[in-house]
Amino acid sequence: MILLQFLDLIIFLLGAGGMIYQVLYFLVGFISKPQTFPDAPEDKHYAVLISARDEAQVIGNLIGSLKKQTYPMDLVDIWVVADNCTDDTADVCRSLSCHVLERFNKQEVGKGYALKFLLNHIRDNGFSDIYDAYFIFDADNLLDPHYIEEMNKAFQQGNDAVTSYRNSTNLSENWVSAGSALWFIFQSRLLNSGRSILGNNGWIGGTGFMFSKKIMERNAGWKFHLLTEDVEFTMDCILSGDHIGYCSTAVFYDEQPVSFKQSWQQRVRWSKGFLQVFRYYGLSMIRWAIRERDLSAMDMTLTICPFMVLSVIRFGLGAIYAALGYVSWHSQLANFSTYWVSLVGAIVGFILLAAFICILERKKINATNKELVAYCLSFPWFMLSYVPISFVAMFSKSRWQPIAHTGVASLPPSPSLDQTSADSGKSPHGAGHTMKKK
């Protein structure tokens, strides 16, 4: 049937297109040295925004790493919104001289709403006049001492938003945390690095990025509330003509889920969020890519393209046509044989990719060689679990759920940067600002 052949062609072209551009970024990121930025004046005033829900156990570590920054801390203010907390997150942050707001809203749940609440307060009370840009971090993050200094260099080169190198505090804990951690390193070291070298926009993850005052004012604070508000933010920046830079020398660490159940729930939410973003932004991104000849728009559109939806439609129609006698069952079942070949290729490919990442970034990975061999072998199963996850996401009513964190007190080794910086010991001015809202 023509319709089935058409769907086969579309799926092939989209899959091939997605593979080709990732291979391109991979090769460029590997062959070329990561982009670096020249020294810049340390005269910009920044606000750090942290949305935290029951994060008393870990948020002190993040604030401690912020206070050890080499960038002048009298130009950095830390703002925390304790969002629907039932623990003493707010008190911990007050004791560390942060600006603290408390938010209690059971209807509008999620990080996007918490950031909206926080930025609305900053804008409504005139604090936004003094800030040149805003950083966003999750409560479980830790920062290399040079993080803000390096991001400032990238920002002062004219980037409207900047994302950074994402490492993990607990890669070596088990195969689940290793799977997430290796994928984030791949995205940073090869994909985002390749994008930046080619002059394309970087991909912003949910944490470890900054955006300019111009973007904040245009959006009247924060307006992104889909399940993957970071992806939504990225799409909006591209459609608004903003440039998203990538700073390879700004390294931060976050904690990955260690239970497969938590990882499953998190990735179902991400997959559902991708579907939401494609629904609301897909056509606009395609039009923008064609009209502006924007490779970044094409790149991001292929990244969020709902391949699983197309595949389910394709096989569903094939089964219906076979049941009605329009095509043979043999012809439809034969399609599955090609998937077995693809499966074997994917397993081998993911093992090789994980091994390549481990070799390329070995000095930044805090794990033994024996552990890394095991995690390279388990990496395909972590990645292939996205197949059922993407299927479940089509029918789930996933909503934002907090991920439990245990926290670490110190940074893993990062030989790529000089870590011998002095603790500035300074608190943000205006310390201890508090507010509660029902």
Phi, psi and omega in degrees: 000143183298320182298316180295318178296323178295316179296320177301318181294316180298313181298319179296313183295317179294317178296316179294319179298316178297322179291318184297314184290327177291321176297321178300310179298320179302311182294316180296317180296328180279315185289320185265151173289143178304144180296137175237165184238146181290162176303146182223155177302140178262070186233007180271146180257124186241148171248132175261124182251126180230121173261124186226131175235110181053055183243027182301331184288334188240337191294333177297327178294318177298312181297322176299319179289332174292320182286350176263012181291146176283343176288144182303117185283351173285354176252013180230122176250138181256120179246129180237132169252114176278105193260108179055041184281145173245003177246197184259036177307313183298317181294321178301315182290322176298319181294341179258018172065042176258160167285126186233129171240147175245136183233133177230105181208109183272350180272312179263093187252135176134163183298321181301317180291324178295318178294322176299314179301316182293313181290327175299319178295316180299317181290314185294335182257013173079004181289334184295341181297334187264350186263134176273332181197170185230135173260147174235128177226153169273157188294337182271002183285157168228147184244139167301145183304334182266008190304302183294323177303315181289320179295325177299320178300315181293319181296320183284359172270007174099006177289139179280330175215154182220133172250171192223183183278122185257111175250183184225148180278337189230036179306320188278004186291311175197183186292334180287309179296324179295321179300311178297314185297315180296322179294319179293323176296318177301315179299319183285302190291327185249308184289304181293326177295316177298319178300313184293322180296324179276359179082015180267169180288144175280163177263123181270126173275184186286353183206167178072047177213168178224157176216155189282164174301324179301315180294317180300316181292321179298322182270004183052046181105246181226124186239015189253117188227012174288171184299330174245078184294336178291319177293319177300318178299317179300313180298318181296320178299315181296315181291341178266359179082014178283155175251127179258111179273168176232129181248104184289338184269357175262106187251131172230163184233138171228166186264128181267151174301144180250345176261141181296327179298313179295318178297319178300310181300317180297316184283333171297318178297316178299315182296319176296320178297322176299318178297319178298314181296318179296322179299317186270335187240348188304307182295320178297321179292320179296315179298318180296317180299319181286312184293316184266357185052049187261109179296328179298318180295319177296317178304307183293325179295317178295327180296321183262003182301132185280075181299322181295320178299313179297320181293318179296317177299316182298310183287329176296314178295322178299318179294320179296313181296323178293319179295328180274355177086009180284329175225164181275150175297326180300318182294326181282319179292334179297332179298328182292332180297326178292331179290329177294320177297317179296324180297314179299316178298321180294319180299311179297317182298318181290324176298314180295321179297313179299318179296320180296317179299315182297321179290315184295320185247027187307319184292343181261358184254119184268078179203158178282162178299322179297317178296319182294324176299314179297320182287331174294322180287331180272344184303318179301322183289326174296313182291320181290341176294346175295338180295303176294328178299315179296325178293313180299322182299333180297330188244354184278160172250054184299143175223166183297134176226139179291147176254127181292137179236146177256328174085154172230153186269347183217162180283143167296160180297141178223079186296346183291342180232152176288117183258011182267066179254151180278147177284120182293329176067011184263145176262151177296143180290160184074029188297149172080012177296128182230156179199141175237145178215130178274000000 
